[in-house]
Amino acid sequence: MTDANSAAAPVPEATRSQILNAEVAKYAKRGWTVETAAAGQAVLSKNKRIGWFWNLILVILTGGLWLIYVVYRALNRKKLTAIITVDEYGRVRTAG
């Protein structure tokens, strides 16, 4: 009888690093930036998008009054955060 944990062998640190770099590259293609990267873990961030089309329509309809809100939202954008972790068996986990 084989145990499920004994069937999967831990991967070397270099392989874990390659797996993490490949996963971070996928996120970077979608506009995420790396805040920190350490052994087996990376923290990425991205500014939340603003729907410019509808805001532009509202600015035009309100004669520019809506522009106050748009500027406020642009200056105080929320930040999305993702944490990517690669465990000792090479499994990728993402939080956020």
KOLMARVO-736247 format. One record per atom (N, C-alpha, C, O, CB): z, y, x; residue in one letter. Coordinates in steps of 0.05 Angstrom, whole numbers, padded with zeros to 5 digits, always signed. Atoms other than C-alpha are relative to their C-alpha. Glycine has a CB too. Layout:
ZYXa...
//
This chain:
+00000-00024+00016m+00000+00000+00000m+00000+00025+00017m+00014+00026+00037m+00024+00000-00019m+00001-00025-00015t-00017+00069+00025t+00012+00022-00017t+00006+00024-00041t-00028+00007+00010t-00011-00023+00013d+00020+00132+00007d-00021+00022-00001d-00037+00024+00018d+00026+00010+00013d+00020-00021+00002a-00022+00191-00016a+00003+00021+00022a-00017+00031+00032a+00003+00014-00027a-00005-00020-00021n+00010+00237+00036n-00008-00011+00027n-00016+00004+00045n+00028+00009+00000n+00007+00012-00026s-00002+00188+00093s-00030-00002+00004s-00040-00005+00026s+00013-00027+00003s+00029+00002-00002a-00077+00184+00076a-00012+00025+00011a-00032+00024+00026a-00012-00007-00028a+00010-00025-00010a-00088+00257+00091a+00014+00008+00026a+00039+00011+00026a+00002+00023-00021a-00012-00007-00026a-00077+00275+00164a-00001+00030+00003a-00020+00043-00006a-00014-00014+00023a+00000-00029-00005p-00058+00345+00185p-00024+00007+00018p-00032-00008+00036p+00026+00009+00014p+00023-00009-00015v-00116+00385+00213v+00009+00017+00023v+00031+00030+00021v-00020+00015-00018v-00008-00017-00022p-00114+00421+00280p+00000+00029-00007p-00012+00038-00027p-00019-00005+00024p-00002-00029+00005e-00097+00495+00283e-00027+00014+00001e-00031+00033-00014e+00020+00013+00020e+00027-00013-00002a-00168+00513+00304a-00016-00005-00025a-00030+00013-00034a-00015-00011+00025a+00014+00006+00025t-00196+00479+00242t+00011+00016-00023t-00004+00027-00039t+00002-00030-00006t-00012-00017+00021r-00146+00515+00197r-00009+00028+00003r-00015+00041-00018r+00031-00001+00003r+00009-00027-00005s-00167+00580+00229s-00029+00004-00010s-00036+00024-00021s+00003+00008+00029s+00028-00001+00009q-00241+00565+00216q-00002+00000-00031q-00018+00015-00042q-00015-00024+00011q-00001+00001+00029i-00226+00547+00143i+00008+00027-00011i-00004+00037-00030i+00018-00022-00010i-00010-00026+00009l-00187+00612+00134l-00021+00021+00004l-00026+00038-00014l+00026+00007+00014l+00021-00020-00006n-00242+00653+00167n-00023-00002-00020n-00034+00018-00028n-00010-00002+00028n+00022+00005+00019a-00295+00622+00121a+00008+00011-00027a-00008+00023-00041a-00007-00029-00001a-00009-00010+00026e-00253+00638+00059e+00002+00030-00001e-00005+00043-00021e+00027-00013-00007e-00002-00029-00002v-00239+00709+00082v-00028+00012-00001v-00032+00034-00013v+00015+00009+00026v+00027-00010+00000a-00314+00719+00094a-00012+00000-00028a-00027+00019-00035a-00018-00018+00018a+00009+00000+00028k-00328+00699+00021k+00011+00024-00015k-00004+00037-00030k+00009-00026-00014k-00012-00023+00013y-00280+00752-00003y-00011+00027+00011y-00016+00045-00004y+00031+00000+00003y+00011-00024-00012a-00307+00804+00046a-00028+00007-00011a-00035+00030-00014a-00001-00003+00031a+00027-00005+00012k-00377+00795+00017k+00003+00013-00028k-00016+00027-00037k-00015-00026-00003k-00004-00011+00027r-00348+00815-00051r+00015+00027+00001r+00024+00037-00020r+00016-00020-00017r-00011-00027-00002g-00318+00880-00024g+00030+00001+00007g+00042+00023+00007g-00004+00014-00024g-00028+00000-00007w-00247+00858-00004w+00003+00008+00029w-00015+00002+00045w+00013-00027-00006w-00006-00007-00028t-00216+00885+00060t+00025-00015+00009t+00043-00020-00007t+00004+00030+00004t-00023+00016-00011v-00167+00847+00105v+00022+00020+00008v+00017+00038+00024v-00009-00017+00024v-00022-00017-00008e-00099+00880+00110e+00015-00013+00023e+00020+00000+00044e+00020+00004-00023e-00013+00015-00022t-00065+00826+00153t-00012-00028+00001t-00020-00039-00020t+00031+00000-00004t+00008+00028-00004a-00085+00759+00181a+00018-00012+00021a+00020-00001+00043a-00030-00002+00008a-00018+00014-00018a-00036+00712+00213a-00007-00030+00000a-00027-00037-00012a+00030+00004-00008a+00005+00028-00002a-00033+00638+00228a+00000-00013-00028a+00022-00017-00040a+00021-00014+00018a+00002+00014+00025g-00058+00604+00165g+00002+00016-00025g+00002+00006-00047g+00021-00021-00001g-00003-00017+00024q-00052+00664+00119q-00014+00027+00005q-00013+00038+00027q+00030+00004-00007q+00013-00027-00001a-00091+00728+00103a+00007+00015-00025a+00007+00003-00047a-00030-00002+00005a-00005-00017+00023v-00074+00785+00057v-00024+00020-00002v-00030+00034+00017v+00027+00016+00002v+00023-00016+00004l-00134+00821+00027l+00005+00020-00023l+00022+00015-00040l-00025-00017-00007l-00004-00019+00022s-00139+00883-00017s-00026+00012-00008s-00046+00012+00007s+00020+00022+00009s+00025-00013+00011k-00190+00919-00060k+00009+00020-00021k+00027+00015-00037k-00019-00022-00012k-00006-00020+00020n-00188+00982-00101n-00012-00008-00027n-00035-00018-00027n-00010+00028+00008n+00010+00007+00027k-00195+00971-00176k-00023+00019-00007k-00021+00043-00002k+00022+00001-00021k+00023-00016+00007r-00262+00996-00202r+00006+00019-00023r+00023+00013-00040r-00024-00018-00007r-00001-00019+00022i-00270+01056-00248i-00027-00002-00014i-00048-00002-00002i+00006+00029+00010i+00024+00001+00015g-00320+01051-00304g-00013+00027-00002g-00007+00043-00020g+00005-00011-00029g+00012-00027-00002w-00363+01110-00286w-00018+00007-00023w-00020+00030-00031w-00015+00003+00026w+00019-00006+00021f-00414+01104-00342f+00014+00013-00024f+00006+00035-00033f-00015-00026-00009f-00014-00010+00024w-00366+01114-00401w+00015+00025+00007w+00018+00043-00011w+00018-00021-00011w-00014-00024-00007n-00326+01166-00363n-00020+00024+00002n-00013+00046-00006n+00014-00003+00027n+00019-00021-00001l-00389+01206-00350l-00009+00009-00028l-00011+00033-00033l-00025-00009+00015l+00007-00007+00028i-00408+01203-00424i+00022+00017-00012i+00016+00036-00026i-00004-00026-00017i-00023-00015+00011l-00338+01227-00443l+00002+00028+00012l+00010+00047-00001l+00026-00015+00003l+00000-00027-00013v-00342+01284-00392v-00020+00018-00013v-00015+00041-00019v-00005-00003+00030v+00021-00016+00013i-00407+01307-00423i+00007+00007-00028i+00003+00030-00037i-00027-00016+00000i-00007-00005+00028l-00382+01300-00495l+00023+00020-00003l+00023+00035-00022l+00007-00026-00013l-00023-00017+00003t-00317+01337-00482t-00003+00027+00016t+00016+00042+00018t+00025-00014+00010t+00005-00025-00014g-00349+01393-00442g+00015+00002+00026g+00022+00025+00035g+00007+00023-00017g-00013-00001-00026g-00315+01374-00377g+00030-00005-00001g+00042-00010+00020g-00005+00025+00013g-00029+00004+00002l-00244+01365-00403l+00008-00028+00009l+00030-00032+00021l+00010+00004-00028l-00007+00027-00008w-00246+01290-00391w-00001-00003+00030w+00010-00023+00040w-00021-00020-00013w+00001+00002-00029l-00260+01304-00318l+00028+00001+00013l+00032-00011+00034l-00017+00024+00011l-00027+00000-00010i-00186+01318-00308i+00011-00028+00002i+00023-00036+00022i+00019+00018-00019i-00009+00027+00001y-00170+01247-00328y-00015-00017+00021y-00002-00034+00034y-00004-00012-00028y+00016+00015-00019v-00226+01219-00285v+00010+00005+00029v+00012-00014+00045v-00030+00007-00002v-00010-00007-00027v-00201+01256-00223v+00027-00013+00004v+00033-00024+00026v+00001+00030+00004v-00027+00012-00002y-00130+01232-00237y-00002-00030+00006y+00011-00041+00023y+00016+00005-00026y+00004+00029-00003r-00154+01159-00243r-00012-00006+00028r-00004-00026+00040r-00018-00011-00022r+00012+00004-00026a-00196+01165-00180a+00020+00003+00023a+00019-00012+00043a-00024+00019+00004a-00020-00005-00021l-00138+01191-00139l+00023-00021-00001l+00035-00026+00020l+00011+00028-00002l-00023+00019+00003n-00087+01140-00166n-00010-00027-00008n+00001-00040-00027n+00019+00011-00021n+00010+00026+00006r-00128+01077-00167r+00020-00022+00007r+00034-00020+00027r-00027-00005+00014r-00017+00023-00005k-00092+01011-00171k-00014-00017+00021k-00038-00017+00023k+00006-00016-00026k+00011+00017-00022k-00100+00963-00113k+00004-00029-00008k+00026-00038-00015k+00014+00006+00027k-00002+00029+00005l-00115+00889-00124l+00006-00013+00026l-00004-00005+00047l-00027-00011-00012l-00008+00014-00024t-00084+00842-00074t-00004-00030-00003t+00002-00042-00024t+00030+00006+00007t+00003+00029+00000a-00102+00770-00057a+00012-00011+00026a+00008+00000+00048a-00030-00008-00002a-00012+00014-00023i-00064+00723-00010i-00013-00027+00002i-00012-00043-00016i+00031-00002-00002i+00013+00026-00005i-00103+00665+00020i+00016-00015+00021i+00022-00004+00042i-00030+00005+00010i-00015+00017-00018t-00065+00609+00052t-00014-00027+00005t-00024-00039-00014t+00029-00004-00011t+00010+00026-00007v-00089+00547+00088v+00023-00017+00011v+00035-00009+00031v-00024+00001+00021v-00022+00016-00009d-00037+00492+00094d-00008-00019+00023d-00031-00019+00031d+00012-00016-00024d+00005+00018-00023e-00030+00440+00149e-00020-00022-00005e-00029-00035+00014e+00026-00012+00010e+00020+00020+00007y-00077+00393+00112y-00027+00011-00005y-00046-00003-00012y+00010-00016-00024y+00026-00013+00004g-00133+00444+00106g-00006+00008-00028g-00029+00015-00034g-00021-00018+00010g+00004-00008+00028r-00123+00459+00032r+00003+00030-00002r+00022+00042+00009r+00019-00015-00018r-00001-00029+00004v-00138+00531+00012v+00014+00006-00026v+00008-00006-00047v-00029+00012+00000v-00013-00009+00024r-00092+00565-00037r-00003+00031-00001r+00000+00044+00019r+00031-00008+00000r+00004-00028+00004t-00104+00634-00066t+00020+00010-00022t+00022-00002-00043t-00029+00007-00008t-00018-00013+00019a-00053+00679-00101a-00009+00029-00003a-00015+00042+00016a+00030-00002+00009a+00007-00028+00005g-00068+00744-00134g-00026+00005-00011g-00034+00028-00016g+00003+00016+00024g
//
